[in-house]
Amino acid sequence: MTFLVSDEVAMAVAAGRAVVGLETSVIGQGLPYPRNLECVERMDTAIRGTGAIPGWTGVVDGAVRVGFDRPELERFAEPEAAVKVARRDVPVAVASGSLGATTVSATIWAAHRAGIGVAATGGIGGVHPGPRPDVSADLLELGRTPIVLIASGPKSIVDLAATAEKLEELGVALVGYGVNRLPFFLAREAPVALEHRVDTPDAAAAIARAHRSLGVEAAIVLCNPIAPEHALDRDELMAATARAKSRMDAAGVVGKAVTPFLLRALAEETGGRSLDANLALLEDNARLAAEVAVAISAATSGR
């Protein structure tokens, strides 16, 4: 079989329990070893501590899998062990037998197919600046996958206004969690107003239930800002990002290598503070996703 769901995840989904879909690209490409193993531990603990089940997604031994145990996840953490797999790359990775770390686009596709309604990540991809802007596959998949994704807004390496406009065009709802402006990954907010806001997991769950009952085919992105004590100043972040982009251009980096290169360069440009901030927001987003998934499960089951 080419699509496998772990017993733990399958039984939880069948029982209507809370499950959170998670990408393995954050382990394979987004964070350096061994901080990526720290990420696994922190996100797993946050989700299980809330009463939900983590549904890590990846491609292993010729199959898309949803649900891994810790030793299996350690394979993705080894430097350069896994290839980066977006939604379009899934059949190739399956056919080749590659170890594939799934990005947001592949993860939400797989999670939805497995019956998971909530997923979490750090920051989503977007529209990259330039005369011929590259558009992340994350956005296109969000436009056709009915899931709730908890994220701290778009990554700071993209054109924020263009990304928000593209999501609107695709029918993706952006909902602020306790904020009226769009979070900007490692910075608390950017000057892009949000039309919708909720302040509790129950309120987010109510929107998710309405979304499901209406059969809406696009995603909801619940925008959870990074905690103030971990946030970077927006102007400082943008200056560091600009320096990282200059290094990328000088190195001739293109395609799927862009985001991993920029995140590594950004960590260097901020003296490691962006890496610490990224880990903090990933843990927080995982916890919030679990709280929302638990609220959906409780409301659905009548508990």
C-alpha positions as CSV (number, residue, x, y, z in Angstrom):
1,M,0.0,0.0,0.0
2,T,1.2,3.5,-0.7
3,F,-0.8,5.4,2.0
4,L,-0.6,4.1,5.5
5,V,-2.0,5.5,8.8
6,S,-0.6,4.3,12.1
7,D,-2.8,2.3,14.4
8,E,-2.7,5.1,17.0
9,V,-3.8,7.8,14.6
10,A,-6.4,5.6,12.8
11,M,-8.0,4.5,16.1
12,A,-8.1,8.1,17.3
13,V,-9.7,9.4,14.1
14,A,-12.2,6.5,14.1
15,A,-13.2,7.3,17.7
16,G,-13.5,11.1,17.0
17,R,-10.6,11.9,19.2
18,A,-8.3,14.9,18.6
19,V,-5.4,14.5,16.2
20,V,-3.0,17.1,14.9
21,G,-1.3,16.8,11.6
22,L,2.4,17.8,11.6
23,E,5.0,18.3,8.8
24,T,8.3,16.5,8.9
25,S,10.1,19.1,6.7
26,V,10.6,21.2,9.8
27,I,12.7,18.3,11.1
28,G,14.4,17.4,7.8
29,Q,15.1,20.9,6.4
30,G,13.8,23.6,8.7
31,L,15.9,23.1,11.8
32,P,19.5,21.9,12.3
33,Y,20.5,18.7,14.1
34,P,20.1,18.2,17.0
35,R,17.7,21.1,17.6
36,N,15.2,19.3,15.2
37,L,15.1,16.5,17.8
38,E,14.3,19.0,20.5
39,C,11.5,20.3,18.2
40,V,10.0,16.8,18.0
41,E,10.1,16.4,21.7
42,R,8.6,19.8,22.5
43,M,5.8,19.5,19.9
44,D,4.9,15.9,20.9
45,T,4.8,16.8,24.6
46,A,2.7,19.9,23.9
47,I,0.1,17.9,21.9
48,R,-0.1,14.9,24.1
49,G,-0.2,17.1,27.2
50,T,-3.4,18.6,25.9
51,G,-5.0,15.2,25.3
52,A,-4.5,15.0,21.5
53,I,-2.4,12.7,19.3
54,P,0.4,13.9,17.0
55,G,0.1,12.9,13.4
56,W,3.5,13.4,11.9
57,T,3.5,12.9,8.1
58,G,6.2,11.7,5.8
59,V,7.2,9.4,2.9
60,V,9.0,6.3,4.0
61,D,9.9,3.1,2.1
62,G,7.5,3.8,-0.8
63,A,4.5,4.9,1.2
64,V,3.0,8.1,2.5
65,R,2.6,7.6,6.2
66,V,0.6,9.5,8.9
67,G,1.8,8.7,12.4
68,F,5.3,7.9,13.5
69,D,7.0,6.9,16.7
70,R,10.1,8.7,18.0
71,P,12.8,6.3,16.6
72,E,11.2,6.6,13.1
73,L,11.1,10.4,13.3
74,E,14.8,10.4,14.2
75,R,15.5,9.2,10.6
76,F,14.2,12.5,9.3
77,A,16.4,14.4,11.7
78,E,19.7,13.1,10.4
79,P,21.5,15.8,8.3
80,E,20.5,15.6,4.6
81,A,18.9,12.2,5.1
82,A,15.5,13.3,3.8
83,V,14.4,15.0,0.6
84,K,11.9,17.9,0.8
85,V,8.5,16.8,-0.5
86,A,5.8,19.2,-1.5
87,R,2.4,18.0,-2.7
88,R,3.5,17.7,-6.3
89,D,6.5,15.6,-5.3
90,V,4.6,12.9,-3.4
91,P,4.2,10.4,-6.3
92,V,7.9,10.7,-7.2
93,A,9.0,10.2,-3.6
94,V,6.8,7.2,-3.3
95,A,7.9,5.6,-6.5
96,S,11.6,6.2,-5.8
97,G,11.4,4.9,-2.2
98,S,13.0,8.1,-0.9
99,L,12.8,9.2,2.7
100,G,10.6,12.3,2.1
101,A,10.0,15.1,4.6
102,T,6.7,16.6,3.8
103,T,6.1,20.4,3.6
104,V,2.8,22.1,4.6
105,S,1.3,21.4,1.2
106,A,2.0,17.6,1.3
107,T,1.1,17.4,5.0
108,I,-2.3,19.0,4.9
109,W,-3.2,16.9,1.8
110,A,-2.2,13.7,3.7
111,A,-3.7,14.7,7.0
112,H,-7.1,15.5,5.3
113,R,-7.0,12.2,3.5
114,A,-6.4,10.4,6.8
115,G,-9.4,12.2,8.4
116,I,-7.5,14.7,10.4
117,G,-9.1,18.2,10.6
118,V,-6.4,20.3,12.3
119,A,-2.7,20.7,11.5
120,A,0.1,22.9,12.9
121,T,3.3,24.4,11.5
122,G,5.6,27.4,12.2
123,G,5.1,29.8,9.3
124,I,3.5,29.2,5.9
125,G,5.1,29.8,2.6
126,G,3.9,32.6,0.4
127,V,4.6,34.8,-2.6
128,H,8.3,35.5,-2.8
129,P,9.3,39.1,-3.9
130,G,10.8,39.7,-7.3
131,P,9.9,40.6,-10.9
132,R,8.6,37.0,-11.4
133,P,7.3,36.0,-8.0
134,D,7.5,32.4,-7.0
135,V,4.3,31.2,-5.2
136,S,4.6,28.5,-2.6
137,A,2.7,25.3,-3.1
138,D,1.5,25.8,0.5
139,L,-0.9,28.5,-0.7
140,L,-2.4,26.5,-3.6
141,E,-3.0,23.5,-1.4
142,L,-4.6,25.6,1.3
143,G,-6.9,26.8,-1.4
144,R,-8.2,23.3,-2.0
145,T,-7.9,21.4,1.3
146,P,-10.6,21.8,4.0
147,I,-8.4,21.8,7.1
148,V,-7.7,24.2,10.0
149,L,-4.0,25.1,10.0
150,I,-2.4,26.8,13.0
151,A,0.5,29.0,11.9
152,S,2.3,32.1,13.0
153,G,1.5,33.8,9.7
154,P,3.7,33.8,6.6
155,K,7.5,33.3,6.9
156,S,9.4,36.6,7.0
157,I,11.2,35.7,3.7
158,V,8.0,36.3,1.6
159,D,6.1,39.4,0.4
160,L,3.5,39.6,3.2
161,A,0.9,41.8,1.4
162,A,1.0,39.8,-1.8
163,T,0.7,36.5,0.2
164,A,-2.4,37.8,2.1
165,E,-3.9,38.9,-1.2
166,K,-3.2,35.5,-2.8
167,L,-4.8,33.7,0.1
168,E,-7.9,35.8,-0.3
169,E,-8.0,35.1,-4.0
170,L,-7.8,31.3,-3.2
171,G,-10.7,31.6,-0.6
172,V,-8.5,30.8,2.4
173,A,-9.8,32.5,5.6
174,L,-7.2,34.1,7.8
175,V,-8.4,34.3,11.4
176,G,-6.3,36.0,14.1
177,Y,-5.9,34.3,17.4
178,G,-6.0,37.1,19.9
179,V,-4.8,39.6,17.3
180,N,-6.2,42.0,14.8
181,R,-3.1,42.1,12.5
182,L,-1.4,39.3,10.6
183,P,1.4,37.7,12.6
184,F,4.7,37.7,10.7
185,F,6.4,34.5,11.8
186,L,9.1,35.5,14.2
187,A,7.7,39.0,14.6
188,R,4.4,39.6,16.5
189,E,2.6,41.4,13.7
190,A,2.8,43.3,10.4
191,P,0.7,46.2,9.1
192,V,-1.9,43.9,7.5
193,A,-5.3,44.0,9.1
194,L,-7.3,40.8,9.7
195,E,-11.0,40.8,9.2
196,H,-11.6,37.9,11.6
197,R,-10.5,37.2,15.2
198,V,-11.1,34.6,17.9
199,D,-9.8,34.6,21.4
200,T,-10.4,31.0,22.6
201,P,-10.0,27.5,21.3
202,D,-13.7,27.0,21.6
203,A,-14.4,30.0,19.3
204,A,-11.9,28.6,16.8
205,A,-13.6,25.2,17.0
206,A,-17.0,26.7,16.3
207,I,-15.7,28.2,13.1
208,A,-14.1,24.9,12.2
209,R,-17.4,23.0,12.8
210,A,-19.3,25.5,10.6
211,H,-16.6,25.2,8.0
212,R,-17.0,21.5,7.9
213,S,-20.8,21.5,7.9
214,L,-20.9,23.9,5.0
215,G,-18.5,21.7,2.9
216,V,-16.1,24.6,2.2
217,E,-13.2,23.3,0.2
218,A,-10.5,25.8,1.2
219,A,-8.6,25.9,4.5
220,I,-8.8,28.2,7.5
221,V,-5.4,29.5,8.7
222,L,-5.6,30.3,12.4
223,C,-2.9,32.9,12.9
224,N,-1.2,32.5,16.3
225,P,1.4,35.2,17.0
226,I,4.7,34.3,18.6
227,A,4.8,35.0,22.3
228,P,6.1,38.5,23.1
229,E,9.1,37.2,25.2
230,H,10.3,35.2,22.1
231,A,9.4,37.7,19.3
232,L,12.0,39.6,17.3
233,D,11.6,43.2,16.5
234,R,10.0,43.5,13.0
235,D,12.5,46.0,11.6
236,E,15.4,44.0,13.0
237,L,13.9,40.8,11.5
238,M,13.4,42.4,8.1
239,A,17.0,43.8,8.0
240,A,18.4,40.3,8.9
241,T,16.1,38.7,6.3
242,A,17.4,41.2,3.7
243,R,21.0,40.2,4.5
244,A,20.1,36.5,4.3
245,K,18.5,37.1,0.9
246,S,21.7,38.8,-0.3
247,R,23.7,35.8,0.7
248,M,21.2,33.5,-1.1
249,D,21.5,35.5,-4.3
250,A,25.3,35.5,-4.1
251,A,25.2,31.7,-3.7
252,G,22.8,31.2,-6.6
253,V,20.3,29.3,-4.5
254,V,16.9,28.6,-6.3
255,G,13.8,26.4,-6.1
256,K,13.1,24.2,-3.0
257,A,16.5,25.0,-1.5
258,V,15.5,28.7,-1.0
259,T,13.5,28.4,2.3
260,P,16.0,26.1,4.1
261,F,18.9,28.3,3.0
262,L,17.2,31.5,4.2
263,L,16.2,30.0,7.5
264,R,19.8,28.9,8.2
265,A,21.2,32.2,7.1
266,L,18.6,34.1,9.2
267,A,19.7,32.1,12.3
268,E,23.3,33.1,11.6
269,E,22.3,36.8,11.0
270,T,20.4,36.9,14.3
271,G,23.0,35.1,16.4
272,G,20.8,32.1,16.8
273,R,17.8,34.1,18.2
274,S,15.6,33.3,15.2
275,L,16.2,29.6,15.8
276,D,15.2,29.8,19.5
277,A,12.1,31.8,18.5
278,N,11.2,29.3,15.8
279,L,11.3,26.4,18.3
280,A,9.1,28.4,20.7
281,L,6.4,29.2,18.2
282,L,6.4,25.7,16.8
283,E,5.7,24.3,20.3
284,D,3.1,27.0,21.0
285,N,1.3,26.4,17.7
286,A,1.3,22.6,18.3
287,R,-0.3,23.2,21.7
288,L,-3.0,25.6,20.3
289,A,-3.7,23.1,17.5
290,A,-4.3,20.4,20.0
291,E,-6.6,22.6,22.1
292,V,-8.6,23.4,19.0
293,A,-8.8,19.8,18.0
294,V,-9.9,18.8,21.5
295,A,-12.6,21.5,21.5
296,I,-13.8,20.2,18.1
297,S,-13.9,16.6,19.3
298,A,-15.7,17.6,22.5
299,A,-18.3,19.6,20.7
300,T,-18.9,16.9,18.1
301,S,-19.2,14.1,20.6
302,G,-21.4,16.2,23.0
303,R,-19.0,15.8,25.9
